[in-house]
Amino acid sequence: MKERRIGVLGAGSMGAAIMRGLLTARYVKPEALCASDVSSDRLSKLKDELQIVTTNSNQELVRFADVVVLAVKPQTVVSVLSEIGDAWQKDTLVLSILAGVSTATLEASLPTVVRVIRAMPNTAAVVLESATAVTRGTRAAADDIATALTLFGCIGKAVEVPESMMDAVTGLSGSGPAFVLLAIEAMADGAVRVGMPRAMALELAAQTFAGTARLLLQSGEHPAVLKDRVTSPAGTTIAGLMELEAAGVRHAFAKAVARAAERAGQLGRGPRPDERTGD
Ligand SMILES: NC(=O)c1ccc[n+]([C@@H]2O[C@H](COP(=O)([O-])OP(=O)(O)OC[C@H]3O[C@@H](n4cnc5c(N)ncnc54)[C@H](OP(=O)(O)O)[C@@H]3O)[C@@H](O)[C@H]2O)c1
């Protein structure tokens, strides 16, 4: 069987992270992986690091690849797709990671022979710990979802969701890293307040988040069960938890996710991708 060739269109921080993940997992050989970008300097560094194929031509990239990961900024997608024109091969699968750009919008800008899957990874892709949701366009088949789940599984955890849930995904796992970082910073501040050096406080706080998240994922238990297990009567943990509840932290986190999801919906209904100024 012919080896599948992957193209990554836009070799910025996400594109590069995905390529590193694919090579680390041996999902694809370097000679079957191609990146295109406007920056020759960026491409030449990636070629040196990963020994992949590179090109400045997006048309050349789509002729090379069976699966194209679309990883440019949402506001450039219209010009990128119009520049590619009809250079697409029949049966190409496009995996778009463009925040806020629907499968319908992409399908309307692509030839009907091209299938589309939309994915929402997060910034932890850089350390191969992304939480990614994927959703299928109308032309994509079950096989295509399987391909997307395996491919994004190379950069962390990947799940399939209906497209109607993509705003919730954006609020939770897309914006979530910023919420977690704020919590880590705040907990470290508390330790600094009682005398711990800042660098040590940040390291212990970050490891506490990473370790607790792994414990939760591996145990499969409800967070409240694990929390109750470390909360002894009249102890230190219940004293801290009472402070968090009094400050409404539980409500604040839930509201932050819901607000971010609502904002994602507004942006999705708002300016066209070529008019957007950010994520
Ligand atoms: N970063 C995240 O955490 C995250 C999470 C989820 C989804 N996403 C999505 O992932 C996509 C990429 O984000 P990113 O953070 O990786 O952005 P980025 O670092 O700016 O990467 C985009 C790359 O595409 C290049 N580019 C611009 N115009 C191009 C063209 N016409 N042809 C080929 N390449 C072109 C850019 O070059 P220049 O810099 O020289 O313009 C840059 O290297 C975005 O659509 C974003 O919504 C990102």
The ligand as a Gaussian input file, in Angstrom:
#p B3LYP/6-31G(d) Opt

LIG

0 1
 N       -1.578000      28.403000      18.998000
 C       -2.565000      27.711000      19.569000
 O       -2.563000      27.402000      20.770000
 C       -3.736000      27.251000      18.736000
 C       -4.726000      26.433000      19.307000
 C       -5.776000      25.984000      18.495000
 C       -5.842000      26.358000      17.166000
 N       -4.884000      27.173000      16.663000
 C       -4.973000      27.560000      15.262000
 O       -3.804000      27.124000      14.626000
 C       -3.520000      27.985000      13.528000
 C       -2.053000      28.348000      13.568000
 O       -1.775000      28.990000      14.802000
 P       -0.268000      29.249000      15.254000
 O       -0.334000      29.713000      16.651000
 O        0.587000      28.089000      14.863000
 O        0.058000      30.498000      14.284000
 P        1.460000      30.912000      13.655000
 O        2.565000      30.531000      14.595000
 O        1.326000      32.320000      13.231000
 O        1.567000      29.958000      12.376000
 C        1.027000      30.266000      11.124000
 C        2.137000      30.101000      10.113000
 O        1.599000      30.231000       8.800000
 C        2.482000      31.089000       8.067000
 N        1.799000      31.675000       6.929000
 C        1.214000      32.907000       6.807000
 N        0.709000      33.072000       5.568000
 C        0.952000      31.917000       4.897000
 C        0.696000      31.481000       3.566000
 N        0.056000      32.259000       2.689000
 N        1.109000      30.250000       3.207000
 C        1.777000      29.445000       4.073000
 N        2.056000      29.811000       5.345000
 C        1.656000      31.031000       5.748000
 C        2.918000      32.095000       9.099000
 O        4.036000      32.844000       8.651000
 P        4.186000      34.371000       9.211000
 O        4.287000      34.256000      10.705000
 O        5.470000      34.828000       8.584000
 O        2.977000      35.103000       8.764000
 C        3.229000      31.170000      10.267000
 O        4.487000      30.554000      10.148000
 C       -4.460000      29.181000      13.664000
 O       -5.471000      29.086000      12.697000
 C       -5.046000      29.053000      15.046000
 O       -6.379000      29.503000      15.083000
 C       -3.823000      27.615000      17.398000

